[in-house]
Amino acid sequence: MADTETLDDLVRRVDPDRWLASRFIGDAAARADVIALYGLNYELARVAGGVSNALMGEIRLTWWREAIEEIAAGKTPRKHPNVEALAAARFDPNALALLAEARLADLDEGPLRDEAAVLAYVDATAGALAVLAARRLDASADPHAVKGAARAWGLSGLWRLKQAGRSRLPEAWTRADVAQKVEDQLKAARGEVRGLPVAAFPAIAPAALARAYMAGREMGDLEKKTRLTFATATGRL
């Protein structure tokens, strides 16, 4: 993160799809908190790719977990823009610490063994992130209402990770296999999101892009904005 780069700038650069969805959050304070959450997700997700061995990865993830625990204990936050933003945000520090714990799985370079393991990983990462964002936007948001959408988005993300040369998916899974699993989760999400408060929808809106990603589409900002606007306006993924 450059000295002149804000946290919002950072998330826009490294997680543009979630950043675009966050533009549909009307409350400025809530939007800032969600951006801090997405910034944390970026910091945790990039650990595995930035270390030469698992021990170094554990050390970095422990740094974040301890920083979050210090927030929970009421201590002065560490001098890091994301830590300071999280200290000012309205999130349960214990839930944030679980995000860091979930990323320990990233330090295992091998593929996840089966569908159950893949979904457990997605639920603990993309799923937990979506739940935290949704509940920050509306405290009454039901975690079940974001499950299918978060899984669809997480699965499409794991496919894109494989395309980038680092696969966590079972070796036998093809694009068609993952695309079908994404469709299955989007189908489940259609019923689930009916119970999601309108204000919380931006937390799952990126799932509206999952189908296009699985089709191999390279979407520009205009197409992404159009898809996200339609999804947010209609409540449909």
C-alpha positions as CSV (number, residue, x, y, z in Angstrom):
1,M,0.0,0.0,0.0
2,A,1.6,3.3,-1.2
3,D,1.9,6.2,1.2
4,T,-0.6,8.2,-0.8
5,E,-3.0,5.3,-1.3
6,T,-6.1,5.2,0.9
7,L,-7.7,2.0,2.0
8,D,-10.5,2.6,-0.5
9,D,-8.0,3.0,-3.2
10,L,-6.3,-0.2,-2.2
11,V,-9.5,-2.3,-2.3
12,R,-10.4,-0.7,-5.6
13,R,-7.1,-1.9,-7.0
14,V,-6.9,-5.4,-5.6
15,D,-10.5,-6.4,-5.2
16,P,-12.3,-4.4,-7.9
17,D,-15.5,-6.5,-8.0
18,R,-16.2,-6.2,-4.3
19,W,-15.2,-2.5,-4.4
20,L,-17.8,-1.9,-7.2
21,A,-20.5,-3.7,-5.2
22,S,-19.6,-1.5,-2.2
23,R,-20.6,1.6,-4.2
24,F,-24.2,0.5,-3.7
25,I,-23.9,1.0,0.1
26,G,-25.6,4.3,0.8
27,D,-24.4,4.8,4.3
28,A,-20.9,6.2,4.2
29,A,-19.8,4.8,7.6
30,A,-21.1,1.4,6.8
31,R,-19.3,1.5,3.4
32,A,-16.0,2.5,5.1
33,D,-16.4,-0.4,7.5
34,V,-17.0,-2.9,4.7
35,I,-14.0,-1.5,2.8
36,A,-11.9,-2.1,5.9
37,L,-13.2,-5.7,6.0
38,Y,-12.3,-6.3,2.4
39,G,-8.9,-4.8,3.0
40,L,-8.4,-7.3,5.7
41,N,-9.5,-10.1,3.4
42,Y,-6.9,-9.0,0.9
43,E,-4.1,-8.9,3.4
44,L,-5.0,-12.4,4.7
45,A,-5.5,-13.9,1.2
46,R,-2.2,-12.7,-0.1
47,V,-0.1,-14.2,2.7
48,A,0.3,-17.7,1.1
49,G,1.5,-16.3,-2.2
50,G,4.0,-14.0,-0.6
51,V,6.0,-16.4,1.5
52,S,8.6,-19.0,0.7
53,N,7.4,-21.5,3.3
54,A,4.4,-22.4,5.6
55,L,6.2,-21.2,8.8
56,M,6.6,-17.7,7.4
57,G,2.9,-17.7,6.4
58,E,1.9,-18.8,9.9
59,I,3.9,-15.9,11.4
60,R,2.2,-13.4,9.1
61,L,-1.2,-14.7,9.8
62,T,-0.5,-14.8,13.6
63,W,0.5,-11.1,13.3
64,W,-3.0,-10.3,12.0
65,R,-4.7,-12.5,14.5
66,E,-2.9,-10.9,17.4
67,A,-3.6,-7.4,16.0
68,I,-7.3,-8.3,16.0
69,E,-7.1,-9.8,19.5
70,E,-5.6,-6.6,20.7
71,I,-8.5,-4.6,19.3
72,A,-10.9,-7.0,21.2
73,A,-8.9,-6.4,24.4
74,G,-9.3,-2.6,24.0
75,K,-5.6,-2.0,23.3
76,T,-4.3,0.8,21.1
77,P,-4.4,-0.6,17.5
78,R,-1.2,-1.3,15.7
79,K,0.1,1.4,13.3
80,H,-1.3,-0.1,10.2
81,P,-4.0,1.6,8.2
82,N,-6.2,-1.5,7.9
83,V,-5.8,-2.4,11.6
84,E,-6.7,1.2,12.6
85,A,-9.7,1.1,10.3
86,L,-10.9,-2.2,11.8
87,A,-10.5,-0.8,15.3
88,A,-12.9,2.0,14.4
89,A,-15.3,-0.4,12.6
90,R,-18.3,-2.2,14.0
91,F,-17.3,-5.8,13.6
92,D,-16.9,-8.6,16.2
93,P,-13.2,-9.0,16.5
94,N,-13.7,-12.7,17.3
95,A,-15.3,-13.2,13.9
96,L,-12.4,-11.3,12.3
97,A,-9.9,-13.5,14.0
98,L,-11.7,-16.6,12.5
99,L,-11.0,-15.2,9.1
100,A,-7.3,-15.2,9.8
101,E,-7.5,-18.8,11.2
102,A,-9.3,-19.9,8.0
103,R,-6.4,-18.7,5.9
104,L,-4.1,-21.2,7.5
105,A,-5.5,-23.7,5.0
106,D,-3.9,-21.6,2.2
107,L,-0.5,-22.6,3.4
108,D,-1.1,-26.2,2.3
109,E,-0.2,-26.1,-1.4
110,G,-2.1,-29.2,-2.3
111,P,-5.6,-29.3,-3.7
112,L,-8.6,-29.8,-1.3
113,R,-9.6,-33.4,-1.3
114,D,-13.3,-33.3,-2.2
115,E,-16.4,-31.2,-2.6
116,A,-17.1,-31.2,1.2
117,A,-13.6,-29.8,1.9
118,V,-14.0,-27.2,-0.9
119,L,-17.3,-26.0,0.4
120,A,-16.0,-25.9,4.0
121,Y,-13.1,-23.7,2.9
122,V,-15.4,-21.4,0.9
123,D,-17.8,-21.1,3.8
124,A,-14.9,-20.1,6.1
125,T,-13.5,-17.5,3.8
126,A,-15.8,-16.0,1.2
127,G,-18.8,-17.1,3.2
128,A,-17.7,-15.7,6.5
129,L,-16.7,-12.5,4.8
130,A,-20.1,-12.1,3.2
131,V,-21.9,-12.7,6.5
132,L,-19.8,-10.1,8.2
133,A,-20.5,-7.5,5.5
134,A,-24.2,-8.3,5.3
135,R,-24.7,-8.0,9.1
136,R,-22.8,-4.7,9.1
137,L,-25.2,-3.4,6.5
138,D,-28.2,-4.8,8.3
139,A,-27.9,-6.4,11.7
140,S,-30.9,-8.6,11.1
141,A,-29.3,-10.3,8.0
142,D,-29.6,-14.1,8.3
143,P,-26.3,-15.9,7.5
144,H,-28.2,-18.5,5.6
145,A,-29.5,-15.9,3.2
146,V,-26.0,-15.3,1.9
147,K,-24.8,-18.9,1.8
148,G,-25.4,-19.9,-1.8
149,A,-24.3,-16.5,-3.2
150,A,-21.1,-16.6,-1.3
151,R,-20.4,-20.2,-2.4
152,A,-21.0,-19.3,-6.0
153,W,-18.6,-16.4,-5.8
154,G,-16.0,-18.4,-3.8
155,L,-16.1,-21.3,-6.3
156,S,-15.7,-19.0,-9.3
157,G,-12.8,-17.4,-7.5
158,L,-11.1,-20.7,-6.9
159,W,-11.5,-21.5,-10.6
160,R,-9.8,-18.1,-11.5
161,L,-7.1,-18.9,-9.0
162,K,-6.5,-22.2,-10.8
163,Q,-6.3,-20.3,-14.1
164,A,-3.6,-18.2,-12.6
165,G,-1.6,-21.2,-11.8
166,R,-2.4,-22.1,-8.2
167,S,-5.2,-24.6,-7.8
168,R,-6.9,-25.6,-4.5
169,L,-9.7,-27.5,-6.4
170,P,-9.7,-31.3,-6.7
171,E,-7.5,-32.2,-9.6
172,A,-10.3,-34.0,-11.5
173,W,-12.6,-31.0,-11.5
174,T,-13.0,-29.4,-15.0
175,R,-14.3,-26.0,-15.9
176,A,-17.7,-27.6,-16.7
177,D,-17.7,-29.3,-13.2
178,V,-17.1,-26.0,-11.4
179,A,-19.5,-24.1,-13.7
180,Q,-22.3,-26.6,-12.8
181,K,-21.5,-26.2,-9.1
182,V,-21.7,-22.4,-9.4
183,E,-25.0,-22.7,-11.2
184,D,-26.3,-25.0,-8.4
185,Q,-25.3,-22.5,-5.7
186,L,-26.9,-19.6,-7.7
187,K,-30.1,-21.6,-7.9
188,A,-30.0,-22.1,-4.2
189,A,-29.3,-18.4,-3.7
190,R,-32.4,-17.4,-5.6
191,G,-34.5,-18.6,-2.8
192,E,-32.2,-17.7,0.0
193,V,-31.8,-14.0,-0.9
194,R,-35.5,-13.4,-0.6
195,G,-34.9,-13.3,3.1
196,L,-32.0,-10.8,2.8
197,P,-32.7,-7.2,3.7
198,V,-32.3,-4.9,0.8
199,A,-29.6,-2.9,2.5
200,A,-27.4,-6.0,2.9
201,F,-27.6,-7.0,-0.8
202,P,-24.3,-5.4,-1.8
203,A,-22.5,-8.0,0.4
204,I,-23.4,-10.7,-2.1
205,A,-23.8,-8.7,-5.3
206,P,-20.5,-9.8,-6.7
207,A,-22.0,-13.3,-7.1
208,A,-23.9,-11.8,-10.1
209,L,-20.5,-11.9,-11.9
210,A,-19.7,-15.5,-11.2
211,R,-21.5,-17.0,-14.2
212,A,-19.7,-14.7,-16.6
213,Y,-16.4,-15.5,-15.1
214,M,-17.0,-19.3,-15.4
215,A,-17.8,-18.7,-19.1
216,G,-14.4,-17.2,-19.5
217,R,-15.6,-13.7,-20.1
218,E,-13.2,-10.8,-19.7
219,M,-15.6,-8.1,-18.4
220,G,-14.9,-4.4,-18.5
221,D,-16.0,-2.0,-15.8
222,L,-19.1,-1.0,-17.7
223,E,-20.4,-4.6,-18.0
224,K,-19.6,-5.3,-14.4
225,K,-21.4,-2.1,-13.3
226,T,-24.4,-3.0,-15.4
227,R,-24.6,-6.5,-14.0
228,L,-24.2,-5.3,-10.4
229,T,-26.7,-2.5,-10.9
230,F,-29.3,-5.0,-12.2
231,A,-28.7,-7.5,-9.4
232,T,-28.9,-4.8,-6.7
233,A,-32.0,-3.2,-8.2
234,T,-33.9,-6.5,-8.7
235,G,-32.4,-8.6,-5.9
236,R,-31.6,-11.3,-8.4
237,L,-28.3,-13.0,-9.1
